[in-house]
């Protein structure tokens, strides 16, 4: 392929110089037509020399590579989206706990893929120190705001 490009460049430069040095008239018009025909023949000869078998194999390899990269990117995006949802929920719980006067040491939210086609928080594990009123209020917030029912909330006093 590089040989074809080199030949086309050389022909273009040669005919370009020839045309720039020729005076206006019929000979210049004829040379211009000959140059176009020569470039076209060179291009067709180069295209004819391309091995279509190798070209088809390369195209198949590129399709496989593209499909693999797309699948890998989708899986990575899915994992990242899940972790972002989990982290945002954890931050929300920590902020609400602090506002309620609870001392939360760690929060771990687990998200699952829903039938609606998105990540939703499913369960939470909280450890720290709190009053019973703060715990009840925080549990209610997690249930109403995040959709995590009380039976999927794990509380550990640390």
Backbone bond lengths (Angstrom), bond angles and torsions (degrees), N, CA, C in turn:
res aa  C-N    CA-C-N  psi(-1)  N-CA   C-N-CA  omega(-1)  CA-C   N-CA-C  phi
1 X - - - 1.446 - - 1.529 110.69 -
2 X 1.340 117.16 -38.36 1.465 119.27 179.34 1.524 110.82 -66.65
3 X 1.326 115.98 -30.99 1.469 119.53 177.77 1.530 110.29 -64.45
4 X 1.322 116.97 -39.83 1.457 121.53 178.10 1.523 110.41 -62.75
5 X 1.300 117.10 -44.08 1.463 121.34 -179.84 1.527 110.04 -64.37
6 X 1.327 116.70 -41.13 1.473 120.16 178.34 1.523 111.04 -61.94
7 X 1.348 116.31 -45.30 1.478 119.11 179.80 1.518 111.26 -62.53
8 X 1.322 116.80 -42.25 1.464 120.05 179.10 1.524 111.27 -63.42
9 X 1.312 117.10 -39.02 1.468 120.77 178.58 1.521 111.36 -65.71
10 X 1.344 116.12 -45.44 1.466 119.80 -179.76 1.523 110.46 -62.20
11 X 1.346 117.00 -46.03 1.469 119.65 178.82 1.530 111.37 -61.94
12 X 1.300 117.05 -40.45 1.466 120.35 -179.87 1.519 111.27 -63.72
13 X 1.332 116.69 -42.96 1.467 120.28 179.89 1.526 110.33 -66.20
14 X 1.337 117.36 -45.39 1.471 120.95 -178.92 1.529 110.69 -61.54
15 X 1.321 117.10 -50.11 1.459 119.58 -179.46 1.532 111.42 -68.60
16 X 1.318 117.71 -33.44 1.461 120.33 177.19 1.518 111.59 -63.63
17 X 1.334 115.87 -44.43 1.475 119.54 177.07 1.524 111.19 -64.40
18 X 1.332 116.21 -43.63 1.470 119.94 -179.14 1.527 110.35 -61.26
19 X 1.304 117.20 -44.36 1.456 120.79 -178.94 1.524 112.15 -68.34
20 X 1.323 116.89 -33.40 1.464 118.78 -179.86 1.530 111.68 -73.27
21 X 1.334 117.62 -25.33 1.462 121.18 -179.65 1.533 112.96 -88.69
22 X 1.317 118.72 -18.66 1.466 122.09 -177.30 1.522 111.41 -78.87
23 X 1.312 115.17 144.47 1.471 118.09 175.18 1.531 109.48 -75.52
24 X 1.316 114.84 160.33 1.460 120.21 178.99 1.529 109.32 -62.87
25 X 1.340 115.25 147.81 1.457 119.35 177.42 1.511 111.30 146.52
26 X 1.332 113.64 -167.64 1.454 121.05 -176.47 1.514 113.15 -67.16
27 X 1.352 117.05 -36.23 1.459 120.35 -178.81 1.538 109.96 -64.98
28 X 1.315 116.71 -38.94 1.466 120.05 179.75 1.529 110.93 -65.65
29 X 1.363 115.50 -38.50 1.463 119.38 178.32 1.527 110.40 -66.49
30 X 1.343 116.76 -41.03 1.453 121.43 178.88 1.532 110.51 -65.48
31 X 1.331 117.14 -42.82 1.460 121.42 178.55 1.531 110.42 -62.84
32 X 1.307 116.29 -38.18 1.454 121.43 177.96 1.530 110.61 -62.33
33 X 1.321 117.29 -43.06 1.462 121.40 178.55 1.528 110.62 -67.18
34 X 1.331 118.37 -40.31 1.461 122.84 178.29 1.533 109.65 -64.28
35 X 1.333 116.97 -40.48 1.460 121.15 179.57 1.533 110.19 -62.83
36 X 1.324 116.93 -45.17 1.465 120.55 179.18 1.524 110.68 -61.80
37 X 1.339 117.15 -42.76 1.463 121.08 179.50 1.533 110.66 -65.05
38 X 1.336 117.27 -41.29 1.463 120.88 -179.67 1.534 110.64 -64.54
39 X 1.315 116.43 -42.90 1.470 120.01 178.16 1.524 111.25 -63.86
40 X 1.320 116.43 -40.68 1.453 120.69 178.45 1.524 111.27 -64.84
41 X 1.325 117.82 -44.44 1.468 121.07 177.37 1.528 111.57 -62.51
42 X 1.319 116.99 -40.42 1.466 121.05 178.15 1.526 110.23 -63.42
43 X 1.318 116.00 -41.93 1.459 120.75 179.31 1.522 110.98 -65.13
44 X 1.332 117.28 -45.54 1.463 120.87 179.51 1.524 111.93 -64.34
45 X 1.338 116.41 -38.25 1.457 120.42 178.04 1.532 110.19 -63.96
46 X 1.312 116.91 -40.37 1.458 121.37 178.51 1.518 112.32 -67.17
47 X 1.322 117.15 -41.23 1.457 121.29 178.23 1.521 110.17 -65.94
48 X 1.324 116.81 -38.71 1.463 121.96 179.01 1.529 110.95 -64.63
49 X 1.332 117.33 -30.21 1.464 121.49 -177.50 1.523 112.56 -79.73
50 X 1.331 118.09 -11.38 1.460 120.80 -179.40 1.524 109.84 -68.21
51 X 1.323 116.36 131.69 1.464 122.39 179.20 1.530 107.87 -81.80
52 X 1.320 116.56 105.61 1.467 120.33 -176.11 1.526 112.38 -68.93
53 X 1.319 117.78 -25.89 1.461 120.34 177.37 1.524 111.08 -62.65
54 X 1.331 115.39 -48.07 1.461 119.57 177.32 1.523 110.95 -64.95
55 X 1.319 116.12 -37.72 1.461 120.72 179.76 1.530 110.63 -62.85
56 X 1.333 116.72 -42.53 1.459 120.26 178.60 1.527 111.39 -67.01
57 X 1.339 116.49 -38.36 1.469 119.77 177.23 1.531 110.84 -64.46
58 X 1.345 116.31 -41.84 1.461 119.88 177.71 1.521 110.66 -62.45
59 X 1.326 116.74 -42.31 1.463 120.62 179.76 1.530 110.43 -62.76
60 X 1.332 117.27 -40.50 1.466 120.69 178.32 1.526 111.01 -65.41
61 X 1.333 116.45 -41.50 1.476 120.07 178.30 1.528 110.69 -63.79
62 X 1.333 116.65 -40.80 1.467 120.13 179.49 1.523 111.03 -66.94
63 X 1.333 117.39 -36.19 1.473 119.78 176.54 1.523 110.73 -64.58
64 X 1.344 116.51 -43.80 1.467 120.24 177.72 1.527 111.02 -61.83
65 X 1.321 116.45 -44.61 1.457 120.63 179.48 1.526 110.83 -62.63
66 X 1.314 116.36 -42.18 1.460 120.88 179.02 1.522 111.40 -62.51
67 X 1.335 116.87 -44.21 1.463 120.71 179.23 1.527 110.44 -63.60
68 X 1.326 116.81 -41.20 1.463 121.10 179.49 1.531 110.87 -64.52
69 X 1.332 116.46 -45.27 1.462 119.69 179.95 1.521 111.46 -65.59
70 X 1.317 117.35 -37.52 1.460 120.99 178.44 1.519 110.57 -64.97
71 X 1.334 116.64 -43.67 1.467 120.38 178.78 1.528 110.66 -63.59
72 X 1.340 116.30 -43.14 1.469 119.83 178.50 1.522 111.17 -62.80
73 X 1.329 116.52 -42.00 1.466 120.48 179.74 1.525 111.16 -65.32
74 X 1.335 116.80 -40.53 1.472 120.24 178.04 1.525 111.17 -63.28
75 X 1.327 116.89 -42.79 1.462 120.62 179.50 1.527 110.56 -64.62
76 X 1.329 117.18 -42.53 1.461 120.68 179.54 1.524 110.82 -65.08
77 X 1.327 116.76 -44.36 1.470 120.53 179.29 1.531 110.14 -61.99
78 X 1.319 116.37 -39.66 1.459 120.62 179.15 1.522 110.78 -62.89
79 X 1.344 116.89 -45.51 1.468 120.01 178.75 1.516 110.85 -64.24
80 X 1.334 117.47 -41.39 1.456 120.70 -179.50 1.524 111.09 -67.14
81 X 1.306 117.68 -41.42 1.457 120.84 178.32 1.521 110.23 -60.86
82 X 1.305 117.10 -41.58 1.469 121.68 179.79 1.524 110.12 -62.18
83 X 1.313 116.82 -47.35 1.465 120.66 -177.83 1.526 110.83 -65.24
84 X 1.316 118.02 -37.38 1.469 121.09 178.01 1.527 109.91 -61.92
85 X 1.324 117.28 -45.72 1.473 121.35 178.87 1.533 109.54 -60.68
86 X 1.339 116.66 -46.00 1.457 120.49 -179.99 1.529 111.19 -60.92
87 X 1.324 116.81 -44.45 1.464 120.38 -179.05 1.527 111.89 -65.96
88 X 1.314 117.11 -40.04 1.461 119.96 179.15 1.535 110.84 -64.44
89 X 1.311 116.50 -40.51 1.468 120.39 177.48 1.529 110.78 -65.80
90 X 1.331 116.93 -41.50 1.461 120.73 178.42 1.531 110.76 -61.55
91 X 1.325 116.08 -44.09 1.470 120.30 178.27 1.520 110.77 -62.94
92 X 1.320 117.28 -41.88 1.468 121.94 178.49 1.530 110.14 -59.17
93 X 1.324 117.00 -46.37 1.464 121.59 -178.67 1.532 110.49 -64.32
94 X 1.333 116.41 -44.14 1.467 120.22 178.94 1.526 110.93 -60.96
95 X 1.335 117.25 -43.02 1.468 121.15 179.52 1.531 111.10 -63.98
96 X 1.326 117.02 -44.58 1.468 120.93 179.65 1.525 110.78 -65.37
97 X 1.340 116.90 -38.96 1.458 120.74 178.92 1.528 110.14 -63.39
98 X 1.324 116.53 -43.85 1.464 120.38 178.98 1.524 110.59 -62.53
99 X 1.328 117.24 -40.48 1.461 121.18 178.83 1.531 111.46 -65.13
100 X 1.322 116.89 -29.32 1.472 121.26 179.48 1.527 112.61 -88.56
101 X 1.326 117.05 -1.44 1.460 120.89 178.82 1.512 113.92 84.55
102 X 1.312 117.85 11.61 1.468 121.05 177.90 1.523 108.96 -85.55
103 X 1.314 116.41 145.82 1.473 121.65 177.74 1.528 107.70 -103.18
104 X 1.315 115.18 96.43 1.463 121.01 -177.70 1.522 108.73 -95.20
105 X 1.333 116.36 126.76 1.460 121.29 179.35 1.524 112.16 -91.17
106 X 1.313 116.11 -37.91 1.468 118.52 178.27 1.518 110.28 -151.49
107 X 1.336 113.79 147.42 1.465 121.99 176.60 1.520 106.33 -133.92
108 X 1.323 116.10 132.32 1.474 120.54 177.44 1.520 108.20 -132.28
109 X 1.340 115.84 113.28 1.466 122.28 179.33 1.522 108.19 -102.59
110 X 1.321 115.94 138.93 1.461 122.00 175.41 1.524 108.00 -114.14
111 X 1.341 115.64 126.07 1.463 121.00 179.62 1.522 109.74 -106.26
112 X 1.333 116.06 150.64 1.465 122.01 177.55 1.526 108.94 -129.15
113 X 1.317 115.12 155.57 1.464 121.63 178.20 1.529 108.28 -75.84
114 X 1.319 116.20 126.06 1.464 120.05 -174.66 1.526 111.69 -95.20
115 X 1.326 115.60 168.32 1.467 121.53 176.83 1.527 110.64 -66.17
116 X 1.333 116.84 -21.99 1.473 121.12 178.70 1.524 112.26 -77.97
117 X 1.319 116.51 -8.73 1.464 120.45 177.17 1.519 113.77 89.13
118 X 1.326 117.52 36.27 1.460 120.95 177.02 1.531 109.40 -150.80
119 X 1.330 115.59 166.77 1.459 121.06 178.22 1.519 108.88 -84.00
120 X 1.333 116.44 130.52 1.460 122.35 177.91 1.525 109.28 -128.62
121 X 1.341 117.14 142.58 1.466 119.04 177.83 1.521 110.45 -65.66
122 X 1.341 116.09 133.68 1.460 119.97 -177.45 1.524 111.98 -112.18
123 X 1.322 116.64 -41.03 1.459 120.30 -176.34 1.517 109.54 -143.23
124 X 1.340 115.05 158.91 1.459 120.08 179.53 1.522 109.53 -142.20
125 X 1.308 114.56 145.16 1.462 121.69 175.35 1.527 106.63 -125.27
126 X 1.351 115.63 123.64 1.465 121.52 -176.37 1.522 108.39 -124.09
127 X 1.337 115.65 135.13 1.469 119.05 173.83 1.519 108.39 -131.06
128 X 1.341 115.02 144.69 1.458 120.53 -179.73 1.517 111.08 157.18
129 X 1.329 116.64 -154.49 1.468 123.31 178.98 1.519 108.50 -129.80
130 X 1.337 115.71 137.18 1.452 121.65 -177.61 1.525 110.10 -160.20
131 X 1.317 113.87 162.38 1.461 118.69 173.16 1.524 107.79 -83.41
132 X 1.311 116.37 161.82 1.471 119.89 -179.92 1.524 110.70 -62.81
133 X 1.336 116.84 -37.29 1.470 120.57 178.93 1.529 110.79 -64.96
134 X 1.341 117.06 -42.86 1.468 120.98 178.87 1.526 110.44 -65.15
135 X 1.319 115.74 -40.52 1.470 119.71 178.74 1.528 110.98 -63.12
136 X 1.330 116.18 -44.79 1.468 120.22 -179.57 1.526 110.50 -64.23
137 X 1.321 117.09 -42.04 1.477 120.53 179.98 1.521 110.51 -66.11
138 X 1.347 116.83 -44.40 1.463 120.95 179.35 1.526 111.08 -64.34
139 X 1.323 116.89 -39.62 1.459 121.06 177.51 1.531 110.47 -61.78
140 X 1.327 115.60 -42.90 1.465 119.69 178.14 1.518 112.32 -64.01
141 X 1.332 116.99 -40.09 1.473 120.40 177.51 1.526 111.50 -63.77
142 X 1.334 115.85 -41.16 1.468 118.66 179.50 1.529 110.65 -64.97
143 X 1.319 115.73 -34.39 1.466 119.31 -179.95 1.524 111.04 -73.16
144 X 1.339 117.52 -47.56 1.470 119.77 -176.13 1.517 113.04 -78.80
145 X 1.329 117.41 -40.25 1.466 120.49 -175.35 1.527 113.31 -85.27
146 X 1.319 117.53 -36.52 1.468 121.03 -176.02 1.522 113.54 -107.54
147 X 1.328 116.80 -13.13 1.459 119.76 179.33 1.512 113.99 77.94
148 X 1.334 117.38 22.82 1.459 121.12 178.85 1.533 107.52 -100.23
149 X 1.350 118.44 106.51 1.467 120.02 -177.43 1.531 111.53 -66.43
150 X 1.333 115.39 158.07 1.468 121.90 -176.90 1.527 112.31 -56.29
151 X 1.334 118.87 -34.31 1.469 120.48 -178.86 1.534 112.87 -69.64
152 X 1.322 117.94 -13.64 1.477 120.85 176.74 1.537 111.16 -109.53
153 X 1.320 116.11 19.61 1.451 122.07 175.70 1.522 108.26 -108.97
154 X 1.309 115.73 122.25 1.470 121.01 179.94 1.522 108.47 -107.67
155 X 1.331 116.60 126.35 1.451 122.74 -176.94 1.522 109.23 -116.55
156 X 1.333 116.78 129.56 1.462 121.24 177.82 1.528 109.19 -131.17
157 X 1.314 116.46 127.69 1.466 120.53 179.01 1.523 107.69 -84.80
158 X 1.327 114.70 127.22 1.473 119.87 -178.67 1.512 110.13 -121.43
